[in-house]
Each structure stands twice: as C-alpha cells, then as structure tokens.
C-alpha cells in the first residue's frame, strides 16, 4: 500500500519554492529556509512519501555574488508564468534601507516581475501561490506594491523604512513572523527559518 501511495499518479505535484536571488542576497536568508525544506522532504522520504516541495533558485541574472562573496550560479530566469503552486521567497540584502532598495536593473527587473506575475495571483484569496519575505526582503515586496492592506514585518531596524515604503500596510513590530494568508513575512535572518518551519507544519 505504501508503494502504491507513493507511485499514485493522483499525488499532487510538489510546491515550487522560488528563491528570488539578487546581487548581495544574504546567504543565510537563502540557506537557512532552504535546508528546512530539504530536511522536511528528507523526512517524508523516510516515510515512503513523495516530496512536497521543489526548491528552485531564480533571478534576473544567472550568476550573482552573495552577501559573503560566494558566487551563486546557475540561477533560473524569473518565470513568465507560475505553472504550479509556487511559494516565492524574497531574501534580504545587507545594509540600511537605501543600500537595500537600489534602483538598479536587477532590483527593477525583480520588482516588475513581482507586480506583473505574482501580484495578480495573490489577489485571488483561493490562489495556491504565496509570497514569503525574509528580513529586508519585505522592502522589495513593498516597492513592488504587494503589501497594501496587509499585515507585515521585517528586521526591527527597518520597520520605519517598511512603513514608509508601504504606507497602506500594517507594519507589526516585535514579531518573529507574520502570517497574513498568502503573504508571510519574517523579521531578521534566522526568523526566516522559523517561517519556513511554520509553512512546513501548516502544509504537511
């Protein structure tokens, strides 16, 4: 029965977890949550179950330098359509708000993609798609106009900047993460791991 269940064609395809990787992305914002999802899939495999998540790394450039100088290569282009349930993860970048929000081509391309491809999907409450932000990744969501009317948070040093960028949002302080339906935002770097575990528990 276990084998039949694992091979059943009726099994839902795994969720695409799309990490949007820009130049100077905080490496731990990527690696911490990604390891949580990888370990969750590993635990499912031990039970003879199919994976529930497929990790993908996308961005406007195929190779970038991370916050610690490590080169991240082989990044997929930002997809023109979300072909199956997708959780889009926006990562933080180091520095103050003016260093994070830089009107340079990679940032502008990601902002345009979020507004054009993801925003319409998130407008439908029954959509299977989600937006997750880690640390200052919330500033990109705000710049793309995705936080209006929503509850959100970010790193405590950037709360005022987030409120300025998203005046229509309710910015909450003293939260590890905020779950507002298909928008989920986390505070500092390691809070992204807490958010990933929350999503794993809710989905699995």
N, C-alpha and C positions, 0 to 999 in steps of 0.2 A: 504493500500500500504506500509505503514511504517513497519507493522508486516511482510509482505511478503518479504520485502527487508532484514529485519533483519534475517529471517529464511532461506533465499535463500541458497541452497547448493552451488551456484556458487560463494558465497562470498569468497574472498581469506583468507587463514588462517593467523592469526596474525604473525608478525615477532617475532622470538625468540631473545630477548635481553639477551645475555650471559655475565654476570659479572664474570670475572675470579678473584677469591678471593684467595690471597696468605697470608701467615702469615704477620702480621703487615700492612695489607692493610689499607689505610686511610679511615676511616669510612665515612667521608663526601664525598669522591670521589664516594662512592657507594650510600649512602643515597640521596644525592642531585639529581643526574640524575635519580635515580630510582623513586623518588617522582614526578619528572616532567613527566615521562612516565605514572605513575599511575594516576596522575591528568588528563592527556590527555585522557586516557581510560575512566576515570570517566565522563569527558565532553562529550565524544562520547556516553556513555550510556544514558546521559540525553537527547540526541537527538534521542534515539532509535536505535543507531548504534552499531555494534559489535566492540569489542576491536581490535585495530590494533597492539598491542604489548603484548607479553607474557614475563614477567620477570623471568629469571632463574639465579641461582647462582651456579657456577661450580668451580672446583678446583682440584688439585692433592690430597688434604686432605679433609675429610668430616667435620672437625672442626678446626678452627684456632682462634687465638687471634687477634683482630683488633688493630689499632694504639692506641686506647684509653683503651685497656684492655678488652673491651667487647668481649665475646666469640661468634663467628659466627658458628653455627652448621647446620647440615642438608644440606651441600653443595653436589651437584651432582658431579659425576665423569666427567672429561673432555670427551665430546662425541667423539666417533671414527669417526662419520660422521655427517655432518650438514644436517639433514633430510629436513629442510625447510629454507626459507630465514632467515639468522642469522646475527645479529649485535653483534660482540664480543667487549666487553669493558674491556680495561686494566686499572687497578687502580694504583694510586701512592702509595708509601711507604715513611715513614719519613726518613729524614737524607740526607747526602751528597751522591753522586753517588756511592761511594764504599760501603755505607751501603744499598743502594737500590739494586744494582746489586751484589747479593751474590750467588756464585756457590754452592748452597745447593740443596738438592733433590727437594723441591717444585718448586724453580725457574727453575731448569733444566728440570723438567717434563713439566712445562708450556711452556718453550722455545721450547722444542721438539715438543709439540702438535701444537704450532703455525706454526712451519716450516713444519710439516708433514700434518696437516689437513687444516689449514686456508690458508697458502701461495698458494697452487695450486688453491684454489677457487678465491683468489684475483687476480691471474694472468690473469683471463678472465675479460675483462672490462664490459662484459654484465652480469656478475655474480650478483645475488641479495644480496650477502654477503658483509658485511662491517667490517672494523676494526676501532674502536674508542679508543683513548687513552686520559686519564685524568692525567694531571700533569706528574709525573715521570713514569707513565705507558708507556710513549714513549720509555723509556730506555729498557723495556722488548721487545717491538717491534723491536728496533734497534738490540738488542742482538740476536733476532731470525732471523735477516736478512730480515725484511719485509719493510725497509724504503729506500732501494737503488733506486735512480732515482725519489724519491717522495719528495713533499714539506711537511714539518712537523714543529712542535714546541713543546715546553714543558715549564715548570716553568723557569722563567728568570734566576734563579741561576744555572740551569742545562743545559743551551744552549750549552756551550762549551763541556760538557761531552757528550751530544747527538751527536754533530758533530764528536766527536772522535769515538763514538761507531758506527756511521752510516756515514762514510766518503763519501759515494755515494749519500747522501740525501742533499736536500737544506733546511737547518735549518733557519727558519724565526723568527726574534725577534719582540717584540712589537706587538704581535697578541694575541687576546683573544682565537681564534681558527683558524685552517687552514683546509679548505675543499679541498681535492685533490681527488675528485671522490669517490672511495670506501675506501679511507683512510682519516680519520678525526681526527685531534689531537687538544687538548686544552691545555692551559697554566696551571695556578695554580688551586687550589682546586675548587673555585666557578666557574671558567671558564668551568668546566665540565657540570654545569647546563646550561650555555649558549649554549654549544654544543648540549646538549640533546634537548633544545628548538628549535635550528636550524634544527635538524634532524626531530623533530616532525612537524615543519612547512612545511618542504620540502616533507615529506612523506604523510601528511594529507591534 
